[in-house]
Structure formats: structure tokens, C-alpha cells
Amino acid sequence: MKLINQIFIIGIFISFSFAKAQEKPISEIKVAARYTTQGIELRFFPDRKNILDVGLQSGFILERAEGNSKNFTEIARTKPFSEEEWLIALQRAKTEEEKIQIEMSQDFYITSKEKNGGNLDFTKGIENLKQQKADEDFQFMVSILTAIKNADAAKGLGLSYVDTTIKLGKKYTYRVKLVENSPVYKIESVPATIQATKDESAYKNNVYIKTGDTQLGFVWEDSPYLSGVDVERKINGVYKKLNDAPIYTVRGKSYKGVKRNGFSEDSLVNYQKYTYRFYAQTIFGERVKFAEVTGMPRDLTPPQKPFLKQPKHVKPNEVHIEWEMKAPIAKDFKGFKIARSEKSSGNFTVLNSKLLPSTARKFIDTSFIKGKDNYYLVQALDTANNVSSSFPISVTLIDSIPPVKPIFIDGKIDSTGVVTVNIQKNREPDLMGYRLYRSNSPEHEFSVIKEGFLSSDSLKNEVQTVFIDTVTLKSLTPYIYYRTEALDFNHNTSEFSDILKVKRPDIIPPTTPVFKRVKVGEDFVELGFSLSKSRDVKQQLLYRKLNLKDKWESLATLKNNQKTYIDKNVKKGIKYYYTLQAIDDSDNKSEFAIPVMGKPYDTGVRPPVENLQIQQDKNDIIITWEYQFKNEKTFYVIYKENKNGDLVQYKNTSKLFFKEKADTKPKKYAVRVITKDGGKSKISKLISIR
């Protein structure tokens, strides 16, 4: 039966190994290096006991490359001590602890040659395997820690080497391999690069102090070069170790990717300075001091919490705050601060500029905010400025302040007579709602038509600010008028809002304007009329055309109080037709007024010539003049003085000058304009050659 069990277990492992034959697990050999006056000292450690066993039996190969080059060459091979070398190492040990460490390393080396195993019970075989694995892991951990603490132990296991062939200041990279490869694992060497120079800060590591009440805490980040931390404190001039066993950073959670460890000490005296030193073991078997700090515990215990009674609004401008403190009162108690906020969890503002004495139990607030929530708390302080606070409690104010005057946003009426009135919400936190009033005239009394109030148990609901009303559209008044008032939960009422004027939809056109008279002249048509008297008229338009069949063309926009209009852009003898139309502010248009006609007439009188002049050129008399209305139907009659001294018609011309031979006796001349349609001007003034 035992044989069957063994075959069964072996079969499981053979099957597992075959499945993973093409995928070997990876094992690493990590290298650490440092520069010393003797050369570059190396430590290297496989991460699995199985690989360490192979190395202890076959040995390790050390390779080196210059700088960051990947061209590695073998520089040495290491293997564990012989029995004689182990004996010499034991004789070289200076302390009992060092002897124990060397003996443990030798025992581990000897044990690594032995193969654990044996008969397995079918029902307990897996548990035995687990125990064997745990034992091996423990041996592996102890051997590695021993090699870290003791340089001879590391050298005895073949895990140490000093390269003495280096050059100062030059950079080197090292890696380590097994002489004989593992049949189970794929071996990868994790190289280490180092410059052959002394590093003064190689083992420095910051220690952070957390100050407590009669205690101090210390935190440091895990260093890859240090392990097994010891803490010492200076007592009466001598440093004394505080921890019984070295402090190791174990695997587990880290803070932002960085592992941390710590130490704390209590039962200290507040405000007394304490100096601490921190030591650790390097990977090369040395105990080094990596930090020295000084800390001082402080009093961080707050005084007892005050008990705040219900604040009271005693007078219009006074809120009284009272509190209690239980006896006995601590000796280091200093006094009180009073703070206030609009919210129980808000930012509180301190009200008293000077600390109230430790005997105070009352405070009067005269700066509280009316119309808002006021929460109070009392803070107790000791001589170390530790603070404790009472629970915040609000005061119930006697509210006599009404809300501010409401403001309308807008109001609209649709085509069915539904009115929507929009009110801008007041900011008062205790706003209960609004009353809406209506009237058909701003001079009439307004009546309540709507109320929108919150109940005391619905404070989380929104205050109604939009109101719906219904009005008739068949009304002689074009507008409807609204007012509103705001109320708070104490029924304080605001003053009335300004009046909101809302226009009814207008479907009735304005009355039609009427012509009263038409007066024509030679160069104008004057119209007299009575315009539309509808109240909502926004435009009164005058139109004109030359033919009743033509489309009316806009001539002028009239003022609502205008009564006459003179059209001067006319010509004699042409008929002009006129009409009027009114448009209201809803763009309703009146009917066109009954058209009227005006025709400017011709009086036959023409303007006289201008700039009439006469001159004599040798034996010729030349008369010239100007006429701005000259055309093909215009000619000019020349008048001349006869022998009897009478002015008679003499010649006519269509030109603007006249020329003839001069008489022996100078004569007088004049000119008249004549048009072919029978028109004529007055005779001009007389001119002559003197």
C-alpha cells in the first residue's frame, strides 16, 4: 500500500513536470556590491532554496563587465568552505554569537547535501509536503540572514567575493551564475552596477518623528541595504538599546509603493527632549548607525468638553449663550472661545477677540445674522492650546423682519387668455411664499387671486414662483395689472412689488383716420385730417398715388397728434390721390381712409429774369440776363423806349441775350418772360447806357 501511495504521488509530480516542461519557472540570483579600500565587495543570494542548494554543491561563477556594457567575462568562481576552512573560521570568531552564526551556516551547508523525503501516507502526504516546504523555507531564511550578519558565514557558503582587480573611479557591472544549471528553474542573474568610489551617504536613511502625549513614534522607509533595525536612547549620558529583537520589514502592504517600518516609546515626560540612535545590519555583515534624531513629547490631551445650553434670543439685538463645565477643572485649563456659523457643519467664526477666562459661563452675541440660521459652539482651551468643542446648537430667532420687496421677471398672455406670471425668488431662508393680486387698472384696488405657500413640514420643497391666471380677451382695457407680496414663516409680509403690466392679445384694429379738407396751391397740396384715436396706436401712415388703380405708396409717418400735412413734392396740373391708415402695437391695421384728391393749379405768373445787365461794345448794345426755369417753351420779349418816351414791345428771342446797333440817343430797355402755355412774368426793371 505504501508503495502504491508513493507511485501515485510520483505520478502526479511527473505529470505536472511534463506539462510544464516547456515553461520553466524563473529563479533569480541578485547581486549587491560596495566599494572598499580592498576592492569591490560582492554579496549574492538566490531567491529559492533549491537554487542555493545547487550553488552550494556545484559553485557560483562571477562575471564582470566594464560600465554598462553587456560584454561579461568570468573573473572568479566560489564554493563553500572545506571542513578545515570551517574550523579556521570558528577559531577566528571573536564572540559566542559569531561562533553560533558560523556553526549555523556550516550546518545549513551540510543539510543542503541531504535530500528530504521518504514514505508518504496516502491521506496525509500533501500535508507532509507542505511541512517539508515550510521547513526548507525557514532554513533558507535563517541561512540568508546569517550570511548578512556574518562576513565569514557568507564567505563560508560561497556567497561572498572581493574583486581586487578594479581601478579607482571606474564603473563596473557584476552578475552571478551557477556552475551547474538547475533542472527545474530557469536561472536569471540580476546584475549590480557600481562605481569604484567611496559613498559617504550609502547607509543614511531618514527617520521621521511623530509627537504624542507622553510618547514618541518613529517611522522610516525600508532600505534595500539595511535590515534588522535596533533603536537606542540616551539615558543619563549613555545609550541603551530599547528593542529586545531586531526590527525587520516583512512583506505586505506598502504606502504609495514604499515599504515602511517603525518604533514607538511611551511613558515619557512631556516637554523633555530625548535623543535616539538607529542601527541596522548591512548586507555585508556590518552594524551601522543610519540616523540620529531628537524628539520631545507634548501635551495633546484636550480639556473636557463644555456643555452648551440652548441659546436664547432675549432682546431684539441680543442672543444669550450659556454653558457648563463639570468639576474638577484641570489645572492647565486656560479659557473659552465662542464661535458661530450659518450651518451646523460649516466654518465657524470666533466671536470673542480675547479669550474668555476659565470662570466665564455666559456670553452675549450682538452680531448675529437676522433672517438666517445661527449655530453656536463653545471651545475650551488649555495652556498647551489643546481644544475641545461643545456640540453646535442653533438659536430660534424672534423674527420681525419681513422679506424684501418681490420682483417680477415677466408676464405673458397666450391666445386663449392664459396668463403666466414669473416672480424672481427671494433669498430669505425662511421664505414661505407669495400672494398674487390682480386689477384691470393701476388706479383700482387689487384683489388676491392666488397664494403659493409652503407648509412648515415641507421646507425642502421649492417655493412657488410661477403663477397661472386666466382672463378674458374681450375687453376694452388692453392691459391686465398684477402685484405680489412675499411672506415668511412668521407671516411677516413684504411691501408690494412694482406693478406688472401685461398686455392682452389685440385682435381689434384701430379706428380709421378721416380727411377733413384739401387745399391746393400752385406748388403744394395741404391736407387736413383727424387721425385714429385708439389708445394702442403706434403709427399713422399717409399714402399717395397718381392713379386710383395703382398701389398706394408710403408718403409720410405722422405723429399721433398731427392735424395737417403739406405735400410740396408736386407739379402743377397733376392729380394726386391721398389716403391714411393707423397701425396699433399688435400690428393690427385700420381700414384705409376714404381717398381725397388734390391738383395744384397754374396762375400764369412766371418768375422774372435775374441778373439783367446792359453794355455797349463799340457801336453795339448788348443786353444779358439769367433765367433758372429756361426750357424749349420759354422765350423773352424785349421792350424799348420809343421817341415819345413810352416803353413798347420791340423784339423777342429764345436766347439769354439781345444785341443791336446803338442809337445816337441812348434808349431804355426791359425784358419779360413769356411761356407757350400763356404764362408771363412781370416786366423787368429798366436799364440803359448812361
Residue pairs with C-beta under 8 A, 6 or more apart in sequence:
1 122
2 119
2 121
4 122
5 119
5 120
5 121
5 122
5 125
6 119
6 120
8 122
9 120
9 125
24 184
24 185
24 186
25 184
25 185
25 186
26 185
26 186
26 188
27 46
27 47
27 48
27 50
27 51
27 182
27 185
27 186
27 187
27 188
28 46
28 47
28 187
28 188
28 189
28 190
29 44
29 45
29 46
29 47
29 51
29 55
29 60
29 175
29 176
29 177
29 178
29 187
29 188
29 189
29 190
30 44
30 45
30 47
30 190
30 192
31 42
31 43
31 44
31 174
31 175
31 176
31 189
31 190
31 191
31 192
32 42
32 43
32 44
32 192
32 225
32 283
32 284
33 40
33 41
33 42
33 43
33 172
33 174
33 192
33 193
33 194
34 40
34 41
34 194
34 199
34 202
34 284
35 41
35 194
35 195
35 196
35 197
35 198
35 199
36 162
38 162
38 164
39 162
39 163
39 164
39 165
39 166
40 162
40 163
40 166
40 172
40 174
40 194
40 196
41 160
41 161
41 162
41 163
41 284
42 62
42 160
42 161
42 162
42 163
42 174
42 176
42 192
43 147
43 148
43 154
43 159
43 160
43 283
43 284
44 60
44 62
44 159
44 176
45 52
45 144
45 147
45 159
46 52
46 55
48 140
48 185
49 136
49 137
49 139
49 140
50 182
50 184
50 185
51 178
51 182
51 185
51 187
52 112
52 140
52 143
53 112
54 178
54 180
54 181
54 182
55 158
55 178
55 179
56 79
56 80
56 109
56 112
56 113
56 157
56 158
57 112
57 113
57 180
58 79
58 178
58 179
58 180
59 77
59 78
59 79
59 158
59 178
59 179
60 77
60 78
60 79
60 158
60 159
60 176
60 177
60 178
60 179
61 74
61 77
61 176
61 177
61 178
61 179
62 74
62 75
62 76
62 77
62 78
62 161
62 163
62 174
62 175
62 176
63 72
63 73
63 74
63 75
63 174
63 175
63 176
63 177
64 72
64 73
64 75
64 163
64 172
64 173
64 174
65 71
65 72
65 73
65 172
65 173
66 170
66 171
66 172
66 173
67 170
67 171
67 172
67 173
67 193
68 171
68 173
68 193
69 173
72 173
72 175
75 163
75 165
76 161
76 163
77 179
78 158
78 159
78 160
78 161
79 158
80 109
80 156
80 157
80 158
81 89
81 106
81 109
81 155
81 156
85 156
86 102
86 106
86 156
89 102
89 152
89 153
89 155
89 156
90 99
90 102
90 103
92 152
93 99
93 101
93 102
93 152
98 150
98 152
101 146
101 149
101 150
101 153
102 150
102 152
102 153
102 156
104 142
104 143
104 146
104 153
105 143
105 146
105 147
105 150
105 153
105 154
105 156
105 157
106 156
108 139
108 142
108 143
108 146
108 157
109 156
109 157
111 139
116 132
116 135
116 136
117 132
120 128
120 129
121 128
143 157
145 227
145 228
146 153
147 153
147 154
147 157
147 159
147 160
147 285
148 154
148 227
148 228
148 281
148 282
148 283
148 284
148 285
149 228
149 281
149 285
150 285
151 160
151 284
151 285
153 285
154 160
154 285
163 172
163 174
166 172
166 196
167 196
168 196
168 197
169 195
169 196
169 197
170 195
170 196
171 193
171 194
171 195
171 196
172 193
172 194
172 195
172 196
173 191
173 192
173 193
173 194
174 191
174 192
174 193
174 194
175 189
175 190
175 191
175 192
176 189
177 187
177 189
178 187
181 187
202 225
203 223
203 225
203 226
203 280
203 282
203 288
203 290
204 290
204 291
205 220
205 221
205 223
205 226
205 278
205 280
205 290
205 291
206 220
206 221
206 291
207 218
207 219
207 220
207 276
207 278
207 291
207 293
208 218
208 219
208 220
209 216
209 217
209 218
209 293
209 295
210 216
210 217
210 218
210 219
210 264
211 295
211 296
211 297
211 298
211 300
212 264
212 266
212 297
212 298
212 300
213 270
213 297
213 298
213 299
213 300
213 301
214 266
214 267
214 268
214 269
214 270
214 297
215 264
215 265
215 266
215 267
215 268
215 297
216 264
216 265
216 268
216 274
216 295
216 296
216 297
217 262
217 263
217 264
218 231
218 262
218 263
218 264
218 276
218 278
218 293
218 295
219 260
219 261
219 262
220 229
220 260
220 261
220 262
220 278
220 291
221 258
221 259
221 260
222 249
222 258
222 259
222 260
222 261
223 280
223 290
225 282
225 283
226 280
226 281
226 282
226 288
226 290
227 246
227 248
227 249
227 280
227 281
227 283
228 246
228 247
228 248
228 280
228 281
229 243
229 246
229 247
229 248
229 261
229 263
229 278
229 279
229 280
230 241
230 243
230 246
230 247
230 278
230 279
230 280
230 287
231 241
231 242
231 243
231 247
231 263
231 276
231 277
231 278
231 279
232 239
232 240
232 241
232 242
232 276
232 277
232 278
232 279
233 239
233 240
233 242
233 265
233 274
233 275
233 276
233 277
234 240
234 274
234 275
234 276
234 277
239 277
242 263
242 265
243 263
246 281
247 261
247 263
248 261
249 259
249 260
249 261
252 259
254 260
265 274
268 274
268 297
269 297
270 297
270 298
270 299
271 296
271 297
271 298
271 299
272 296
272 297
273 294
273 295
273 296
274 294
274 295
274 296
274 297
275 292
275 293
275 294
276 292
276 293
276 294
276 295
277 289
277 291
277 292
278 289
278 290
278 291
278 292
278 293
279 287
279 288
279 289
279 290
280 287
280 288
280 290
281 287
282 288
298 384
299 332
299 382
299 384
299 386
300 384
300 386
301 386
302 380
302 382
302 386
302 387
302 388
303 330
303 332
303 333
303 380
303 381
303 382
303 386
303 388
304 325
304 326
304 330
304 380
304 388
305 380
305 388
305 389
305 390
306 323
306 324
306 325
306 336
306 378
306 379
306 380
306 388
306 389
306 390
307 323
307 324
307 325
307 326
307 390
308 321
308 322
308 323
308 376
308 377
308 378
308 390
308 391
308 392
308 393
309 321
309 322
309 323
309 324
309 393
310 393
310 395
311 319
311 320
311 321
311 322
311 365
311 374
311 376
311 393
311 394
311 395
312 319
312 320
312 395
313 319
313 395
313 396
313 397
313 398
314 320
316 398
316 400
317 366
318 364
318 365
318 366
319 364
319 365
319 366
319 368
319 374
319 376
319 395
319 397
320 362
320 363
320 364
320 365
321 338
321 362
321 363
321 364
321 365
321 376
321 378
322 361
322 362
322 363
323 336
323 361
323 362
323 378
323 390
324 361
325 361
325 380
329 358
330 382
332 382
332 383
332 384
333 358
333 380
333 381
333 382
333 383
334 355
334 358
334 381
334 382
334 383
335 355
335 356
335 357
335 358
335 360
335 380
335 381
336 352
336 355
336 356
336 357
336 358
336 360
336 363
336 378
336 379
336 380
336 381
337 350
337 352
337 355
337 356
337 378
337 379
337 381
338 350
338 351
338 352
338 356
338 363
338 365
338 376
338 377
338 378
338 379
339 348
339 349
339 350
339 351
339 376
339 377
339 378
339 379
340 348
340 349
340 351
340 365
340 368
340 374
340 375
340 376
341 347
341 348
341 349
341 375
341 392
342 369
342 372
342 373
342 374
342 375
343 373
343 375
344 375
344 392
344 394
346 375
348 375
348 377
348 392
351 363
351 365
351 367
352 363
355 381
356 363
363 378
365 374
365 376
368 374
368 395
368 397
370 397
370 399
370 401
371 397
371 399
371 401
371 428
371 429
371 430
372 429
373 394
373 429
374 394
374 395
374 397
375 392
375 393
375 394
376 392
376 393
376 394
376 395
377 389
377 390
377 391
377 392
377 393
378 389
378 390
379 387
379 388
379 389
379 390
380 387
380 388
380 389
381 387
399 430
399 488
399 489
399 490
399 492
400 490
400 492
401 492
402 486
402 488
402 492
402 493
402 494
402 495
403 426
403 428
403 431
403 486
403 487
403 488
403 492
403 493
403 494
404 426
404 427
404 428
404 486
404 494
405 486
405 494
405 495
405 496
405 497
406 423
406 424
406 426
406 434
406 484
406 485
406 486
406 494
406 497
407 423
407 424
407 497
407 498
408 421
408 422
408 423
408 424
408 482
408 484
408 497
408 498
408 500
409 422
409 423
409 424
410 422
411 419
411 420
411 421
411 422
411 482
411 500
411 502
412 419
412 420
412 502
413 419
413 471
413 473
413 480
413 502
413 503
413 504
413 505
414 420
414 505
415 473
415 505
417 470
417 471
417 472
417 473
417 504
418 468
418 469
418 470
419 468
419 469
419 470
419 471
419 480
419 502
420 466
420 467
420 468
421 436
421 466
421 467
421 468
421 469
421 482
421 484
421 500
421 502
422 465
422 466
423 434
423 465
423 466
423 467
423 484
423 497
424 465
425 431
425 463
425 465
426 486
426 494
428 486
428 488
430 488
430 489
430 490
431 463
431 486
431 487
431 488
432 453
432 454
432 463
432 487
432 488
432 489
432 491
433 451
433 452
433 453
433 454
433 463
433 464
433 486
433 487
434 451
434 452
434 463
434 464
434 465
434 467
434 484
434 485
434 486
434 487
435 448
435 450
435 451
435 484
435 485
435 487
436 448
436 449
436 450
436 451
436 452
436 467
436 469
436 482
436 483
436 484
437 446
437 447
437 448
437 449
437 482
437 483
437 484
437 485
437 496
438 446
438 447
438 449
438 469
438 480
438 481
438 482
439 445
439 446
439 447
439 480
439 481
439 482
439 483
440 475
440 477
440 480
440 481
441 477
441 481
442 481
442 499
442 501
446 481
446 482
446 483
449 469
450 467
450 469
452 463
452 464
452 465
452 467
453 487
454 461
454 463
454 489
456 489
469 482
471 480
471 504
473 504
473 505
473 507
475 504
477 504
478 503
478 504
478 506
478 535
478 536
479 501
479 502
479 503
479 504
480 502
480 504
481 499
481 500
481 501
481 502
482 499
482 500
482 502
483 496
483 497
483 498
483 499
483 500
484 496
484 497
485 493
485 494
485 495
485 496
485 497
486 493
486 494
487 493
487 494
503 585
503 586
505 586
506 536
506 584
506 585
506 586
506 588
507 586
507 588
508 588
509 582
509 584
509 588
509 589
509 590
509 591
510 532
510 534
510 536
510 537
510 582
510 583
510 584
510 588
510 589
510 590
511 532
511 533
511 534
511 582
511 590
512 532
512 580
512 581
512 582
512 590
512 591
512 592
512 593
513 529
513 530
513 531
513 532
513 540
513 580
513 581
513 582
513 590
513 593
514 529
514 530
514 580
514 593
514 594
515 527
515 528
515 529
515 578
515 580
515 593
515 594
515 596
516 528
516 529
516 530
517 527
517 528
518 525
518 526
518 527
518 528
518 578
518 596
518 597
518 598
519 525
519 526
519 528
519 598
520 526
520 598
520 599
520 600
520 601
521 600
521 601
522 572
522 600
522 601
522 602
522 603
523 568
523 570
523 572
523 600
524 566
524 567
524 568
524 570
524 600
525 566
525 567
525 570
525 576
525 578
525 598
525 600
526 564
526 565
526 566
526 567
527 542
527 564
527 565
527 566
527 567
527 578
527 596
527 598
528 563
528 564
529 563
529 564
529 565
529 580
529 593
530 563
531 537
531 540
531 558
531 560
531 561
531 562
531 563
531 580
531 582
532 540
532 582
532 590
534 582
534 584
534 590
536 584
536 585
536 586
537 560
537 582
537 583
537 584
537 585
538 583
538 584
538 585
539 557
539 582
539 583
540 557
540 558
540 559
540 560
540 562
540 580
540 581
540 582
540 583
541 554
541 556
541 557
541 558
541 580
541 581
541 582
541 583
542 554
542 555
542 556
542 557
542 558
542 565
542 578
542 579
542 580
543 552
543 553
543 554
543 555
543 578
543 579
543 580
543 581
543 592
544 552
544 553
544 555
544 567
544 576
544 577
544 578
545 551
545 552
545 553
545 576
545 577
546 574
546 575
546 576
546 577
547 577
548 577
548 595
552 579
552 592
555 567
555 578
556 565
558 565
558 580
567 576
567 578
567 598
570 576
570 598
570 600
571 600
572 600
572 601
572 602
573 599
573 600
573 601
573 602
574 599
574 600
575 597
575 598
575 599
576 597
576 598
576 599
577 595
577 596
577 597
578 595
578 596
578 597
578 598
579 592
579 593
579 594
579 595
579 596
580 592
580 593
581 589
581 590
581 591
581 592
581 593
582 589
582 590
583 589
583 590
602 677
602 679
604 678
604 679
604 680
605 679
605 680
605 681
605 682
606 629
606 673
606 674
606 675
606 679
606 680
606 681
607 627
607 628
607 629
607 673
607 681
608 672
608 673
608 681
608 682
608 683
608 684
609 625
609 626
609 627
609 636
609 671
609 673
609 681
609 684
610 625
610 626
610 627
610 628
611 624
611 625
611 626
612 623
612 624
612 625
612 671
612 684
612 685
612 687
613 623
613 624
613 625
613 687
614 621
614 622
614 623
614 669
614 687
614 688
614 689
615 621
615 622
615 689
616 622
616 662
616 689
619 661
619 662
620 659
620 660
620 661
620 662
621 659
621 660
621 661
621 662
621 669
621 689
622 657
622 658
622 659
623 638
623 657
623 658
623 659
623 669
623 671
623 687
624 656
624 657
625 636
625 656
625 657
625 671
625 684
626 656
627 634
627 636
627 656
627 673
630 656
633 675
633 676
633 677
634 654
634 673
634 674
634 675
634 676
635 652
635 653
635 654
635 674
635 676
636 652
636 653
636 654
636 655
636 656
636 658
636 671
636 672
636 673
636 674
637 649
637 651
637 652
637 671
637 672
637 674
638 649
638 650
638 651
638 652
638 653
638 658
638 669
638 670
638 671
639 647
639 648
639 649
639 650
639 669
639 670
639 671
639 672
639 683
640 647
640 648
640 650
640 651
640 667
640 668
640 669
641 647
641 648
641 667
641 668
641 669
641 686
641 688
642 648
647 668
647 670
647 683
647 686
650 669
651 658
651 660
652 674
658 669
658 671
662 689
666 688
666 689
666 690
667 688
668 686
668 687
668 688
669 686
669 687
669 688
670 683
670 684
670 685
670 686
670 687
671 683
671 684
672 680
672 681
672 682
672 683
672 684
673 679
673 680
673 681
674 680
674 681
